[in-house]
Amino acid sequence: MYYGYFSHDEACKLNPSEGILAYCNRHKLKLAQMVNDEVSNKVHWDKRALFNLIVDTAKAGDTIITFEAGNIARSTLQFIVTGKQIGRAHV
């Protein structure tokens, strides 16, 4: 399954959901769910919708499509921690 994910970013002038949907349409991918995380990526990932998506929703072999890498994490360290969890989940 494919999941779209983006986080709240007031500075972003583009519409992330439209970008993800355009990418999916271009590559003929059907999203199971679009997750709009209302919490900023400044908040630790385990307190965001991203955590629920990785731990509770997505299964091994599923794919998370994000608008940009910055939606996943704010810092390199946070990205590494989140990436490890994504790897453990085989997503």
One Martini backbone bead per residue (centre of mass of N, CA, C, O) as a GRO file, in nm:
protein
   91
    1MET     BB    1   0.102   0.033   0.013
    2TYR     BB    2   0.010   0.379  -0.006
    3TYR     BB    3   0.139   0.677   0.160
    4GLY     BB    4   0.064   0.996   0.246
    5TYR     BB    5   0.297   1.265   0.366
    6PHE     BB    6   0.251   1.560   0.578
    7SER     BB    7   0.351   1.862   0.726
    8HIS     BB    8   0.334   2.135   0.895
    9ASP     BB    9   0.394   2.449   0.692
   10GLU     BB   10   0.385   2.788   0.677
   11ALA     BB   11   0.621   2.842   0.457
   12CYS     BB   12   0.467   2.684   0.254
   13LYS     BB   13   0.333   2.762  -0.074
   14LEU     BB   14   0.256   2.482  -0.121
   15ASN     BB   15   0.067   2.187  -0.198
   16PRO     BB   16   0.135   1.883  -0.082
   17SER     BB   17  -0.108   1.706  -0.169
   18GLU     BB   18  -0.090   1.777  -0.470
   19GLY     BB   19   0.198   1.669  -0.514
   20ILE     BB   20   0.143   1.376  -0.435
   21LEU     BB   21  -0.091   1.323  -0.633
   22ALA     BB   22   0.068   1.384  -0.890
   23TYR     BB   23   0.276   1.164  -0.853
   24CYS     BB   24   0.077   0.926  -0.843
   25ASN     BB   25  -0.051   0.973  -1.121
   26ARG     BB   26   0.213   0.958  -1.290
   27HIS     BB   27   0.270   0.648  -1.145
   28LYS     BB   28   0.011   0.484  -1.081
   29LEU     BB   29  -0.079   0.548  -0.776
   30LYS     BB   30  -0.251   0.425  -0.484
   31LEU     BB   31  -0.389   0.561  -0.214
   32ALA     BB   32  -0.487   0.475   0.110
   33GLN     BB   33  -0.354   0.744   0.246
   34MET     BB   34  -0.373   1.076   0.384
   35VAL     BB   35  -0.130   1.251   0.586
   36ASN     BB   36  -0.198   1.527   0.802
   37ASP     BB   37   0.027   1.690   0.997
   38GLU     BB   38  -0.045   1.937   1.236
   39VAL     BB   39   0.234   1.890   1.338
   40SER     BB   40   0.531   1.986   1.372
   41ASN     BB   41   0.869   1.887   1.308
   42LYS     BB   42   0.964   1.992   1.599
   43VAL     BB   43   0.829   1.753   1.692
   44HIS     BB   44   0.850   1.464   1.801
   45TRP     BB   45   0.772   1.185   1.619
   46ASP     BB   46   0.609   1.028   1.864
   47LYS     BB   47   0.389   1.297   1.855
   48ARG     BB   48   0.297   1.210   1.569
   49ALA     BB   49   0.142   1.085   1.290
   50LEU     BB   50   0.392   0.933   1.195
   51PHE     BB   51   0.397   0.720   1.414
   52ASN     BB   52   0.124   0.586   1.345
   53LEU     BB   53   0.196   0.515   1.057
   54ILE     BB   54   0.442   0.330   1.122
   55VAL     BB   55   0.328   0.151   1.371
   56ASP     BB   56  -0.003   0.105   1.294
   57THR     BB   57  -0.046   0.107   0.970
   58ALA     BB   58   0.198   0.027   0.840
   59LYS     BB   59   0.349  -0.225   0.651
   60ALA     BB   60   0.537  -0.440   0.533
   61GLY     BB   61   0.617  -0.288   0.212
   62ASP     BB   62   0.533  -0.023   0.242
   63THR     BB   63   0.467   0.325   0.134
   64ILE     BB   64   0.606   0.650   0.190
   65ILE     BB   65   0.489   0.963   0.073
   66THR     BB   66   0.663   1.265   0.049
   67PHE     BB   67   0.711   1.590  -0.024
   68GLU     BB   68   0.953   1.611   0.193
   69ALA     BB   69   1.204   1.544   0.409
   70GLY     BB   70   1.123   1.774   0.618
   71ASN     BB   71   0.859   1.622   0.713
   72ILE     BB   72   1.003   1.409   0.893
   73ALA     BB   73   1.248   1.617   0.974
   74ARG     BB   74   1.455   1.872   1.113
   75SER     BB   75   1.698   1.685   1.174
   76THR     BB   76   1.941   1.459   1.142
   77LEU     BB   77   1.886   1.302   1.401
   78GLN     BB   78   1.580   1.270   1.359
   79PHE     BB   79   1.608   1.121   1.089
   80ILE     BB   80   1.761   0.876   1.199
   81VAL     BB   81   1.554   0.781   1.406
   82THR     BB   82   1.321   0.751   1.204
   83GLY     BB   83   1.466   0.563   1.003
   84LYS     BB   84   1.499   0.327   1.197
   85GLN     BB   85   1.194   0.277   1.236
   86ILE     BB   86   1.131   0.226   0.942
   87GLY     BB   87   1.323  -0.017   0.917
   88ARG     BB   88   1.191  -0.194   1.138
   89ALA     BB   89   0.907  -0.187   0.969
   90HIS     BB   90   0.958  -0.223   0.657
   91VAL     BB   91   0.873   0.066   0.490
   0.00000   0.00000   0.00000
